[in-house]
Amino acid sequence: MRASRARRTFFSVVGVLAATFFAFPVYWMVSSALKPTNQLQSTDYDLVPTSITTQHFATALGKPGFLAALQMSLIVTLTAVLFSLLAGLLAAVPLARLRFRGRKGFLLLVLVAQMAPLEALLIPMYLMMRDANLLDTLPGLVLVYFAATLPFTLWTLRGFVHGIPVDLEEAAMVDGCGRWGAFRRVTLPLLGPGLVATSVFGFITAWNEFVFALVLFSDESKRTLPVWLSTFQSAFGTDWGGTMAASTLFTLPVVVFFLIVQRNMVAGVTAGAVKG
């Protein structure tokens, strides 16, 4: 009994320390955004701001191009994630349920595509977009983000589909459902956690992407939020207060998206358990 309690206490302490370690940069970003400029330039590392100001947030919100960049990032990211989930789900089901020639080779290619760094694909992607006349266009950037998030989405969803017993689908078909009906009523609700996990990863990947958005778009009116954030640095220096405030605003959509899909994940798991 004492050993079990000591073990729980140990893991609780480790968990708190790990959470503090990962949360500290976020706290430092938010606190720096609330500090006056003179405190930001001070050599004293104050963990708690002695005075608070919202001037940096006003500067970030009033900087030209913020709303246009926010709209651009939301459209590109949500579209790429939606298409990635749809294509990944349609490919993951046959890869997990069927046995056909070339299946292992295809999975190996998907894994290789996932392991390849995006920077190595920059020049080929640029040449392909140029030859297809998709530079400085919204569909071109959506296709690039779709290609960047699809391998992980497919690989992860295949694991989730493989973890769902096929007996549940067969039992539903015995009760009168067709193959599509069994998938829609049994398998799809149980895939809620997998869809949420892959959508969160795809959203974060596309939302934070900087290099492709910078290279594929020469028109400043079409830049995304990561590219817009780089405008706080100029030849005269870096506006650290505005950068921290803009970075704080930049993280809010990710937090909101996670809160939304987390609620849907719980609902999907409950519905799948009832129908299964």
Protein Blocks (a to p, Z undefined) as FASTA:
>chain_A
ZZmmmmmmmmmmmmmmmmmmmmmmmmmmmmmmmpcfklmmpcbdcfbafbdcfklmmmmm
mpghklmmmmmmmmmmmmmmmmmmmmmmmmmmmmmmpccehklmmmmmmmmmmmpcfklm
mmmmmmmmmmnopghifklmmmmmmmmmmmmmmmmmmmmmmmpcfklmmmmmmnopafkl
mmmmmmmmmmmmmmmmmmmmmmmmmmmpmklmmmmpmbfklccfklmmmmmpcfkbccfk
lmmmmmmmmmmmmmmmmmmmmmmmmmmmmmmmmmZZ
